[in-house]
Amino acid sequence: MDYRRALQEYLDEETSVIQSLKLDTINTVINVLEGVRLSENNIFICGNGGSAATASHYCCDFNKGVSGKQQKKYNFECLNDNIPTMMAVANDIGYEEIFRFPLKNKMKQGDILIGVSGSGNSKNIINAMEYAKSIGNKTISIVGYDGGRMKEIADYCIHVNIHNMQIAEDVHMILDHVMMYVLSLSEQEV
């Protein structure tokens, strides 16, 4: 089989999506994250499925990769990395509460929540975002497709406008790496 045509079509579409990203929005999100770091607050992040893996990767890259030489470190916490708590909440309360529940115990004033979702309609992330906003904290959504409900309710939204889950998830991961790269260029405190 010759898959080259399909491979090229996929890569061409992904390149087009990357080129359509709004740099002003990404720049704003980077500045919001830096503000949270400098104020020594927490950044909570979550996702489902492939987006859960992406959220976990953001946590690693910011806590270790970006924070390495800085005096004030990033404090990311990935809510979907605590499987026992997630399963207990899902079993006893409901899957739609797996992210809101830990936020009620941990989120303090000035913390921020990032939700990662291909569709932007993950009820468990929406519930967590609504909780964060209800106590006066800011939210960021990183979404694909039409952005869904998360695009509507987030204070800041990076929208990968494509109806293709694989490309949306690819670009969500690229966003992590580009932000990490940009922040790592400067080792000085702002």
N, C-alpha and C positions, 0 to 999 in steps of 0.2 A: 504494500500500500504506500501511496505517496501522500503524506499529510502536509506537505509544504504549503499548499495554498491556504488550508484552514489555519495553519500556524501563522502565516503572514497576515491573514485577516484579523486574527485575534490580537496580534501585536500592533497592527495598524490602529485598531479600535482603541486599544489601551493607550497608545501614544496620543491619540486625539483627545481622550478623556484627561490625561495628565496635562496636556497643553491648555485645556479649558479651565483648570483649577483657578480659583480666585486668590491670587497671592496676597491681596490686602486682608482677606479673611484669615488666611493661615498666619500672616504676620501678627494680626490682632490676637489670635489664639496663643501664639508663642509668648507675646507680651503678658497675657493673662496668666499663663503658666509661670512665667518668671516672677510676676507679682506675688503669686501664691508661694513660690519657693522663698523669695526674699522675706516674706512675712512669717515664714516657718510654719505654714499651715499644711494641711494634708490634701492630696489629690486622690480621690477615689475613682476607679475606673471599672467598667464591667461590660460584658457582652455575652452572647449565646453562640454555641457552635464554633464556627471558624472565627467569629468576632470575639469569642472568649479567648481564643489563642492569641489573637491580635492584641487584646487588652492586656493579657499577661506579658506579651512581648514589649509593649509600651512601658509597663512597670519595670521590667528588667533594664531596658535601655536608658530610661531616665534616672532610676535609682543608682545604677552602676556607671553606665556610659557617660551620661551628661554630668552627673554629680562628682565624678572622680576627683577633680582637682579644686572644686569650689568649696569655699568655707561653709556656706550655707547650702545644704544638700536638698535635693528633691526628696519628698516623702510620698511616693506613689503607693497605693494599696489596691491590689486587684481583688475585687469582691468575689469573682468567680474562681479564685484559686483555693478557697477553703471548702473543699468538697463535703466534708462531714456536716458543717453548718448548713450549707446549701441543701443537702439532702434532708436534714432534720426539718428545716423550714418548709421545704417542698412537701414533705410527708405530713407534717403536723398542721401547717397553716395553708400552704398553697404555693405552687411554683411561681405565681405572679408576685410573691412577697420575698423571694430569695435575696434580692438586693436592697429593698427598703428596710427589711428587718435589721441587718447589721448597721446600716446607716443610723437608725434610731439609737443604737448603742454607742456609736463612735463619732459621728459627724459633729464637729464644733463650728462655731461662728467663724467665717472666713475660709473654711474648707471649700472644695469644689468637687463636682462630680462630672466625669466624662462617660458618656454612653456611646458604645460602638455597635452599629447595627446595619446590616445590608439594607433592610426594608425601612428601618426607622419606626417600625410599629411593634416592637417587642414590649409586651405589656409589663413584664417585670422591670425593664429599664425605665419605661414611662413612669411607673409607680415610684421608683427611686428618684427620678428627676423631679417629680411633683413634690415628693417629700423634701428634697434638698431646697427647692424653691420656697416651700412653705415655712422653712425656718430661716429664710433670708439669704441662702447661699446661691451662688451662680452655677450654671450648668453649661456643658459643652456637648454637642452631639456631633458624631462623625458617622455619616449615613450615606447610603446609596439610593437607588431607585428614585422615587419622587421626594424622598426625605421623610415621608410619613409624619406621624404625630410628633416624633422627636424633633424634627426640623421646626415645627410650629412652636413648641414650648421651650426649646433651649435658648439660653441667653446668647450663645455663640454656636454657629453651626458650620461645619465644613461638609459640604454636600458634593458627593461624587455622583454627578447626574447621569446615571446609566442604568438600564434595566438588564443588568447582567451581573449575577452574584459574584462570579469569579473575578471579573475585572474590578468591581466595587471593592471586594476584599483585598485584591492586589494593591489597589491605590491607597486603601486605608493603611496598609503596611508601609507603603512608600512614604506616606505622610509622617509616620513615626520616624522613619530613617532620615528624611529630609530635615525634620525639626531637630532631631538628635544631632545631625551633622552641623546645622547652622549654629545651634547652641554650643557645640563643642569647639567651634572655631575661636570663640573668645573664652579665655580662661580667667578673665578679670571679672570681679564683682561689678554689677551695674550700680 
